[in-house]
Amino acid sequence: EVQLLESGGGLVQPGGSLRLSCAASGFTFHTQAMNWIRQAPGKGLEWVSGISGSGGSTYYADSVKGHFTISRDNSKNMVYLQMNSLRDEDTAVYYCAKGHLGVTFRFDPWGQGTLVTVSS
Amino acid sequence: EVVMTQSPATLSVSPGERATLSCRASQSVAGNLAWYQHKPGQAPRLLIYGASTRATGVPARFSGSGSGTEFTLTISSLQSEDFAVYYCQQYNFWPLFGGGTKVEIK
């Protein structure tokens, strides 16, 4: 069974940094693209970032380009999201999701999410 | 930039009734459209991909149709576990979700 488990969320001050982690199991990790998607309080879903199976290609939404960095460690079946210069509008539940049937930007399954709160 | 618009924002339906949800793209996304179900406190779940193909394990009461700019998700007979928020998402360009339709109990 494919499982994704996010961690690393918490309360951080504006301008601060946080690194989210996603532990994956139940599939051949290095062959699958991975993504981060977020949901701000009371809002809809927003794709944030994606990474190819090899890690050689990374993709970002304009809203986070230049202050978030996605990476992966295929030896540990982990994907990360380094978030710097955090702003109030980055407050959200962050979900990790696998690309579906070889399509990078189609998402299945998703993890349960980790909450990031940016507040002073 | 493509814009995804879902309607209605809220749909009130009685158990056993049919629900029809709409999703419109501002430009053609071909058949590169997915539908997700999201319940509070849970992980979103892929229901439909390729506009009309049910994902693994999705009950047959869920069906998708459409192509280009107009898409529909139909739930033929609502069960109690189907009350949730539903999102469409195009993956023809950079991924983008619609604003969601909340299906609530009437």
Interface residues (C-beta under 8 A of the other chain):
Chain A: N35 I37 G44 L45 E46 W47 G50 Y59 A61 Y95 A97 H100 L101 V103 F105 R106 F107 D108 P109 W110 G111 Q112 G113
Chain B: A34 Y36 H38 Q42 A43 P44 R45 L46 Y49 A55 Y87 Q89 Y91 W94 P95 L96 F97 G98 G99 G100
